[in-house]
Amino acid sequence: MELRGKRVVVVGFGKSGQAVTRLLLVKGAEVIVSEARPREALPPSFLASMEVQGVIFETGGHNPDTFMKADLIVISPGVPQSVVAPALKKGIPLLGELELAYQLLKTEERDNLIAITGTNGKTTTTAMVSELLKLAGFRVFTGGNYGIPLSEFVLSGIKVDKLVLEISSFQLETIVEFSPKIGLLLNITPDHLDRYNSIEEYAYFKYRLFERQNNQDWSVLPLEEPFFRLFRELVRGKPLFFAEDRKEQASAYLEGEEIVLSLEEEERYSLCSFRLLGVHNRLNLACALLVGRLAGADREACEKLIGNFVGFPHRLEYVGTFGGVTFINDSKATNVDATLQALKGLPGPLILILGGRHKGSSYAPLKELIREKVRILILMGEARYIILEELGGTVETYLEENLYLALKRVFEIAIPGDIVLLSPACSSYDQFRDYHERGEVFREIVLKYAPKFLGNSIERGSYH
């Protein structure tokens, strides 16, 4: 791709926008950043360093005339394409940060690229695959939607053996050439219906992960994925399937306390030392082992991963137990299915904190498990009244404006034996920058105030 002298408009100046701006400058492009936020909301030192290098910033809104004069538009994942619709009609090329960086990779880097998508579990599984390959002795770059943008890797010039990327549906909207050597689709459940017209449209973009592959690549999917028949023509690699239990067509499945892989010969891995709770995490691990073996990891590395992997902050993270009340931070549960999996993996009685910014999905799938396991429901944030319409009357319920007030209520009503679970089933954007910040604030409030209201803490554990 020749970028020198090209007028490139970067839409959105978050993490990926900042990374691709730096990359475009190195490649000699003339860069204009279009950002909806006001100038004072941007990182001042970074903004100043970019302006010194000639970057022009247009803040506080998007100017359509700027898009119409571009040679190329690079759009951030969080910005819908409708923002640049007139420019697209004119035929101005549009790429995402992921696609632009991919086109600048070397051939050997493309040939060793693994990409993972799905509604839930993709961050955990990406980390599992990355850790497995490291245990097998490979040099690994891990990034994409989780962690470091691919543009940062291109800029770094570092040499690796494998690239492992978490990919979102938003990123897959703007791919052109992007094609992983191994693509993994974990699951599709309702999410981002505030952006997509239907779950079928959302599923279509997930399946785009496979559309540029060829018959020398691997496409790994759930065996009974409901959208497979609809989008079968997009699966261009050699398909491999995984399942919860033994199925003739499954190359990875669960059987009792073991994971079974059926590749050239059957391989069995004991789950006795695996620390994460829930069938969903066992399936994530099965997928990671399958992908790792396809990518060249040995059986010894697989065994080490099972005993070593401990999970993530903000994903069923054990914060502490105070006066017999246990606090679990599941801030990363930004959709209904993620919260459903958390409820399946924990015993009761629970005090469940739900809410944030509504994403368009129904909360009704939670009702049965809430009735079974939840003692008290606390609804917070913008979505609290929407959730109340669907779940009100299921159990004792309180409405609170924000997370601080939700926890204040918890400290008043919790009793020994309760598990307090923050698993919002909503995005964090009503009150926080992202789910990381929401989880950090939850942890900080609990560690600061729970000892005062509930009593001393006990030794830390793991609920992942």
Number of C-alpha atoms within 10 A of each C-alpha: 7 9 16 13 13 16 18 25 27 28 27 22 23 14 13 24 24 21 21 27 25 18 22 21 19 12 16 14 21 21 26 22 23 24 22 17 15 11 14 9 10 14 11 11 8 10 16 12 11 18 13 9 12 14 20 16 18 18 19 14 11 18 15 14 10 17 25 20 14 20 17 21 27 23 27 25 23 13 15 15 17 9 15 21 15 15 21 16 10 9 12 17 14 22 19 25 27 26 22 23 22 22 14 17 15 10 9 11 16 18 17 17 20 25 24 28 26 21 22 24 20 24 23 21 26 27 21 25 30 25 23 29 29 18 18 20 14 16 15 19 20 22 23 25 23 16 12 17 23 27 27 18 21 17 17 10 8 9 11 14 16 22 23 22 30 25 25 21 21 21 23 21 20 23 22 17 13 21 24 28 21 26 27 31 23 23 19 21 17 18 24 22 16 11 15 15 10 14 16 15 12 22 24 19 20 26 26 21 30 30 21 17 23 16 11 11 19 24 25 25 23 21 19 14 15 13 15 17 9 12 17 12 11 16 23 18 22 15 17 19 22 28 21 19 15 15 14 9 12 21 23 33 24 22 14 9 13 16 24 24 22 16 14 7 6 10 13 17 18 15 18 10 13 18 18 20 18 16 14 19 20 22 23 22 26 26 30 27 30 27 26 24 20 14 18 12 21 17 16 11 19 25 19 15 24 23 14 15 18 17 21 15 18 25 24 27 24 21 21 22 27 22 19 18 22 23 26 27 27 28 31 28 27 27 25 25 21 24 28 20 19 22 22 15 17 18 13 16 16 24 27 24 27 27 30 26 19 24 19 16 19 17 20 12 15 18 16 13 13 22 14 15 18 24 19 22 25 24 27 24 23 20 21 21 15 16 19 19 11 15 22 16 11 17 16 12 17 16 19 19 15 17 23 15 14 20 22 16 15 22 18 10 11 22 15 12 14 22 23 24 26 31 29 30 30 30 24 25 15 16 15 14 11 15 20 16 15 25 24 15 15 22 20 13 15 24 17 10 15 24 15 13 16 19 14 13 16 12 7 10 11 15 20 23
